[in-house]
């Protein structure tokens, strides 16, 4: 399924925070950034193990297919924002065979340290809202499952538009709530109940189970897809669309106007 918009919607409303304050985890928006950074730093060594278990090993294949659908090919300069442990970046390298043309950006040193990439891959400490790269330096910007964890979507998407070369593309991978109430209940039970239990059993860090409860709560509270699409358009990007797999895996794509 694809939804697409090529012109600015008739009503305003660019999204800043992707969701409201989640008071079970932090007290206010100011405390949110510190909570997110410390939680990902503290649980980084468990992240890949849990991700493989809950996705039944399908994650690498799906990420690679999404990248190919977005036009990834050898010869492109790619920036992976919210690189984390490098799950998307590894598939980028598999397609392009060019680690020197990939730059990873993430505000969590703990997650970056777990990526295990060779020195050929540049890794930069920085947020999506202030990417430490010059303008017009990327053919493709990717962000895998980090949209819910940044502070300001409007600022981040404006940065994507700045860093992209004319004609360049953005690909944002995210999990979104299913449309039906039953499907949503099933996913909620799995993500907020089963997954934290698995994490508690196999993780090395005690905070890992909380991370995965938080993971679902951010999915449930996140701005709806139509708001994300509108905010991409408001950032000056074109051909904005959403492709959906299995009712929950959203691929947001947009293009910077060619000069």
URMOQUI-V265598 format. One record per residue. N is the residue number from 1. RES is the residue in one small letter. PSI is psi in whole degrees, 0 to 359 (NA if undefined). Layout:
BEGIN
n = [N N]
res = [RES RES]
psi = [PSI PSI]
END
This chain:
BEGIN
n = [1 2 3 4 5 6 7 8 9 10 11 12 13 14 15 16 17 18 19 20 21 22 23 24 25 26 27 28 29 30 31 32 33 34 35 36 37 38 39 40 41 42 43 44 45 46 47 48 49 50 51 52 53 54 55 56 57 58 59 60 61 62 63 64 65 66 67 68 69 70 71 72 73 74 75 76 77 78 79 80 81 82 83 84 85 86 87 88 89 90 91 92 93 94 95 96 97 98 99 100 101 102 103 104 105 106 107 108 109 110 111 112 113 114 115 116 117 118 119 120 121 122 123 124 125 126 127 128 129 130 131 132 133 134 135 136 137 138 139 140 141 142 143 144 145 146 147 148 149 150 151 152 153 154 155 156 157 158 159 160 161 162 163 164 165 166 167 168 169 170 171 172 173 174 175 176 177 178 179 180 181 182 183 184 185 186 187 188 189 190 191 192 193 194 195 196 197 198 199 200 201 202 203 204 205 206 207 208 209 210 211 212 213 214 215 216 217 218 219 220 221 222 223 224 225 226 227 228 229 230 231 232 233 234 235 236 237 238 239 240 241 242 243 244 245 246 247 248 249 250 251 252 253 254 255 256 257 258 259]
res = [x x x x x x x x x x x x x x x x x x x x x x x x x x x x x x x x x x x x x x x x x x x x x x x x x x x x x x x x x x x x x x x x x x x x x x x x x x x x x x x x x x x x x x x x x x x x x x x x x x x x x x x x x x x x x x x x x x x x x x x x x x x x x x x x x x x x x x x x x x x x x x x x x x x x x x x x x x x x x x x x x x x x x x x x x x x x x x x x x x x x x x x x x x x x x x x x x x x x x x x x x x x x x x x x x x x x x x x x x x x x x x x x x x x x x x x x x x x x x x x x x x x x x x x x x x x x x x x x x x x]
psi = [137 138 143 145 133 355 160 131 160 344 150 180 44 141 134 271 133 341 166 181 131 93 347 344 327 161 332 176 328 322 346 313 316 320 312 314 313 323 315 322 315 334 8 321 344 346 309 322 314 319 319 319 312 336 5 33 6 350 310 316 314 315 318 318 320 320 318 321 330 358 13 135 164 146 357 146 120 138 122 105 137 43 325 228 3 23 319 318 323 323 328 313 323 323 317 336 33 75 333 345 13 134 128 137 131 144 358 104 327 318 316 320 334 353 327 24 155 168 342 332 116 133 123 138 116 157 164 333 350 72 124 59 155 163 152 50 358 138 329 132 128 153 115 107 36 354 320 348 3 163 327 103 320 314 321 316 327 323 321 315 323 315 335 144 155 130 354 165 148 138 119 119 135 155 130 155 139 157 323 147 320 312 321 320 319 313 320 315 322 309 325 343 300 312 312 327 316 316 319 327 323 347 154 334 133 337 350 320 320 320 317 335 316 322 310 317 327 326 313 325 354 151 141 159 321 329 324 315 317 321 324 317 317 337 358 9 155 173 44 128 162 124 137 133 134 22 352 338 105 135 104 129 145 160 143 133 136 149 NA]
END
